[in-house]
Amino acid sequence: MRLSLILAAAPLALLAACSGGDDAADQDAAIDPATGEALSEDLASDPDLARGSEGNAALGGSGSGSLPRIDTSPEAIEAARDRAYEMIGGEDALRRPGQPRELAGTDNVTAAMRQAAQAAVEPGGQDCAARVGYTTAWAAKLPGAFPVYPRASTQEAAGTDEGACNLRIVTFRTPVPLDEVLAFYTTRAQAAGFGSEYVRASGDNILSGTKGRSAYVVYGRRLPEGLTEIDLVTSMQ
């Protein structure tokens, strides 16, 4: 999912009501013409992300906007899974979110999702979504509790630290099954003192939660080619 669409989708669609602006037009205008090239930048600050950018380089990604080919071998899946276990303190520490609650009709956001949207615009009255910059470097600047899943391939990323804003939106793909990825974020969220609510809406499995004025939302889906795609949104206050 393109980040410009994520910024216009639930829960961040609520930004339009909060800011009173034309978000679609603002977001289109905010996209840097060099976004395609920025999506292939090297991310030496994070070993797992750096592996993905090395794949970009191998595919001529420095100027072509190409993304790395994702290794879907059993060995690659096991390596990612093992690293995820290390990051939560072992496989026994994994906490699964249970069965999702189905959302339908106008009931398409949770309280946590609403707070994530509000937190993105309220500090100092700023519209943080309109201030985001687009570069995969933002994937390496996620909050410590919510990193990109180990060895996943970052597709797009955006964020801002302007003023009181602290907004991150990252899309990545991994061959690890969706339920395991969501369990990883459930465990990380609970360990950091965040709540967690698990729902399904508009074809996505959505994990969300808050701690004070901070919030996160994880949108997950399984792609036809057998990959898990995640849109990770965080707003920390």
C-alpha positions as CSV (number, residue, x, y, z in Angstrom):
1,M,0.0,0.0,0.0
2,R,1.4,3.4,-0.9
3,L,2.2,5.6,2.1
4,S,0.2,8.5,0.6
5,L,-2.8,6.2,0.7
6,I,-2.1,5.1,4.2
7,L,-2.1,8.7,5.3
8,A,-5.6,9.0,3.8
9,A,-6.9,5.7,5.2
10,A,-8.2,4.7,8.6
11,P,-7.2,5.6,11.2
12,L,-5.4,8.5,9.6
13,A,-8.4,9.4,7.5
14,L,-9.5,11.0,10.7
15,L,-6.8,13.6,10.2
16,A,-9.0,15.3,7.7
17,A,-11.7,16.0,10.3
18,C,-9.1,17.1,12.8
19,S,-7.1,19.4,10.5
20,G,-9.9,20.7,8.4
21,G,-7.6,20.5,5.4
22,D,-7.6,18.7,2.0
23,D,-5.3,15.9,3.0
24,A,-5.3,14.1,-0.3
25,A,-4.0,17.3,-2.1
26,D,-1.5,18.0,0.7
27,Q,-0.1,14.5,0.6
28,D,0.2,14.4,-3.1
29,A,2.1,17.7,-2.9
30,A,4.3,16.4,-0.1
31,I,5.7,13.5,-2.1
32,D,9.3,14.3,-3.0
33,P,10.1,13.7,-6.7
34,A,13.1,11.8,-5.5
35,T,11.0,9.4,-3.5
36,G,11.8,6.5,-5.9
37,E,15.5,6.9,-5.4
38,A,15.1,7.5,-1.7
39,L,13.4,4.2,-1.3
40,S,16.6,2.5,-2.3
41,E,18.9,4.3,0.2
42,D,21.4,2.3,2.2
43,L,20.5,2.0,5.9
44,A,23.8,1.1,7.5
45,S,22.4,1.9,11.0
46,D,20.3,-1.3,11.1
47,P,21.8,-4.6,10.1
48,D,18.5,-6.2,9.1
49,L,17.5,-3.1,7.0
50,A,21.0,-2.9,5.5
51,R,20.6,-6.4,4.2
52,G,17.5,-5.2,2.2
53,S,19.3,-2.2,0.8
54,E,22.2,-4.5,-0.2
55,G,19.6,-6.4,-2.3
56,N,18.6,-3.1,-3.8
57,A,22.1,-2.4,-4.9
58,A,22.4,-5.8,-6.4
59,L,19.3,-5.0,-8.5
60,G,20.6,-1.6,-9.5
61,G,18.4,0.1,-6.9
62,S,20.4,3.3,-6.4
63,G,18.7,5.0,-9.3
64,S,16.1,2.6,-10.6
65,G,13.7,2.5,-7.6
66,S,14.0,-1.3,-7.7
67,L,13.3,-3.1,-4.4
68,P,15.2,-6.2,-3.3
69,R,13.9,-9.7,-4.2
70,I,12.6,-11.2,-1.0
71,D,14.1,-14.6,0.0
72,T,11.1,-16.9,0.7
73,S,13.2,-20.0,1.4
74,P,12.6,-22.0,4.6
75,E,16.0,-21.0,5.8
76,A,15.3,-17.3,5.4
77,I,12.0,-17.7,7.2
78,E,13.6,-19.6,10.1
79,A,16.4,-17.0,10.4
80,A,13.8,-14.2,10.6
81,R,11.8,-16.2,13.1
82,D,14.8,-16.9,15.3
83,R,15.8,-13.3,15.4
84,A,12.3,-12.3,16.3
85,Y,12.4,-14.8,19.2
86,E,15.7,-13.2,20.4
87,M,14.1,-9.8,20.4
88,I,11.3,-10.8,22.7
89,G,13.3,-13.0,25.1
90,G,12.7,-16.4,23.6
91,E,9.9,-18.3,21.9
92,D,8.1,-19.0,25.2
93,A,7.6,-15.2,25.6
94,L,5.5,-14.9,22.4
95,R,2.0,-13.6,23.0
96,R,-0.6,-14.2,20.3
97,P,-3.4,-11.7,19.9
98,G,-6.2,-14.3,19.8
99,Q,-9.1,-14.2,17.3
100,P,-9.8,-10.8,15.7
101,R,-13.1,-9.0,16.3
102,E,-14.8,-8.2,13.0
103,L,-15.6,-4.6,12.3
104,A,-18.3,-3.8,9.8
105,G,-20.3,-0.8,8.5
106,T,-19.5,2.5,10.1
107,D,-17.8,0.8,13.0
108,N,-14.4,0.8,11.2
109,V,-12.0,2.2,13.8
110,T,-11.1,1.3,17.3
111,A,-10.4,3.7,20.2
112,A,-6.7,3.1,19.8
113,M,-6.9,3.8,16.1
114,R,-8.8,7.0,16.7
115,Q,-6.2,8.0,19.3
116,A,-3.4,7.3,16.8
117,A,-5.0,9.7,14.3
118,Q,-5.7,12.4,16.9
119,A,-2.1,12.1,18.3
120,A,-0.8,12.8,14.8
121,V,-2.4,16.2,14.7
122,E,-3.0,17.5,18.2
123,P,0.4,18.4,19.6
124,G,0.6,22.2,19.3
125,G,-2.3,22.1,16.8
126,Q,0.0,20.8,14.1
127,D,-1.0,18.6,11.2
128,C,1.9,16.1,11.5
129,A,0.8,14.1,8.5
130,A,1.2,17.1,6.2
131,R,4.8,17.4,7.4
132,V,6.1,13.9,6.7
133,G,9.1,13.3,4.5
134,Y,9.4,10.1,2.4
135,T,12.6,8.0,2.7
136,T,13.3,4.5,3.9
137,A,15.6,6.0,6.5
138,W,12.5,6.5,8.6
139,A,12.2,2.7,9.0
140,A,15.4,2.9,11.1
141,K,13.9,5.6,13.3
142,L,10.9,3.7,14.5
143,P,10.3,3.6,18.3
144,G,12.3,0.9,20.0
145,A,9.2,-1.1,20.9
146,F,8.0,-1.3,17.3
147,P,10.9,-2.1,14.9
148,V,10.5,-3.4,11.4
149,Y,10.1,-7.2,11.7
150,P,13.6,-8.9,11.6
151,R,15.0,-9.3,8.0
152,A,11.9,-7.9,6.4
153,S,12.1,-5.8,3.3
154,T,11.1,-2.2,3.7
155,Q,9.0,-1.1,0.8
156,E,8.2,2.6,1.7
157,A,8.6,4.7,4.8
158,A,7.7,8.2,5.9
159,G,7.9,10.3,9.1
160,T,8.4,13.6,10.8
161,D,9.9,15.0,14.0
162,E,9.0,18.6,13.2
163,G,7.9,20.5,16.3
164,A,5.9,18.3,18.6
165,C,5.3,15.7,15.9
166,N,6.7,12.2,16.2
167,L,5.0,10.2,13.4
168,R,6.2,7.1,11.6
169,I,4.6,5.1,8.8
170,V,6.4,2.2,7.3
171,T,5.4,-0.5,4.9
172,F,7.4,-3.8,4.8
173,R,7.1,-7.3,3.5
174,T,8.3,-10.6,5.0
175,P,7.8,-14.3,4.1
176,V,7.0,-15.1,7.8
177,P,3.3,-15.9,8.3
178,L,1.0,-13.0,9.3
179,D,-0.1,-14.6,12.6
180,E,3.5,-14.8,13.7
181,V,4.3,-11.2,12.8
182,L,1.2,-10.0,14.6
183,A,2.2,-12.1,17.6
184,F,5.6,-10.4,17.6
185,Y,4.1,-7.0,17.8
186,T,1.6,-8.0,20.4
187,T,4.4,-9.2,22.6
188,R,6.5,-6.1,22.0
189,A,3.6,-3.8,22.7
190,Q,2.6,-5.5,25.9
191,A,6.3,-5.6,27.1
192,A,6.4,-1.8,26.5
193,G,3.2,-1.2,28.5
194,F,0.9,-0.6,25.5
195,G,-2.5,-2.1,25.3
196,S,-3.5,-4.2,22.3
197,E,-6.8,-4.7,20.4
198,Y,-7.1,-7.1,17.5
199,V,-9.8,-6.6,14.8
200,R,-10.5,-7.3,11.1
201,A,-11.7,-4.6,8.8
202,S,-11.6,-3.9,5.0
203,G,-9.6,-7.1,4.4
204,D,-6.9,-6.2,6.9
205,N,-6.0,-7.8,10.2
206,I,-5.4,-4.7,12.5
207,L,-3.5,-4.7,15.8
208,S,-3.6,-1.4,17.7
209,G,-3.0,0.0,21.2
210,T,-2.1,3.0,23.3
211,K,-0.1,4.1,26.3
212,G,-0.9,7.6,27.5
213,R,-1.0,9.8,24.4
214,S,1.2,7.4,22.4
215,A,-0.3,5.0,19.9
216,Y,0.5,2.3,17.4
217,V,-1.5,0.6,14.6
218,V,-0.3,-2.5,12.7
219,Y,-2.2,-3.3,9.5
220,G,-1.5,-6.7,8.1
221,R,-2.4,-8.8,5.1
222,R,-1.3,-11.9,3.3
223,L,-0.4,-11.2,-0.4
224,P,-1.2,-13.7,-3.2
225,E,2.5,-14.4,-3.8
226,G,2.7,-15.8,-0.2
227,L,4.2,-12.8,1.5
228,T,3.0,-10.9,4.6
229,E,2.7,-7.1,4.1
230,I,2.5,-4.8,7.1
231,D,1.7,-1.1,7.3
232,L,3.1,0.1,10.7
233,V,2.0,3.4,12.1
234,T,3.3,4.9,15.3
235,S,2.7,8.3,17.0
236,M,4.7,8.7,20.2
237,Q,4.1,11.6,22.7
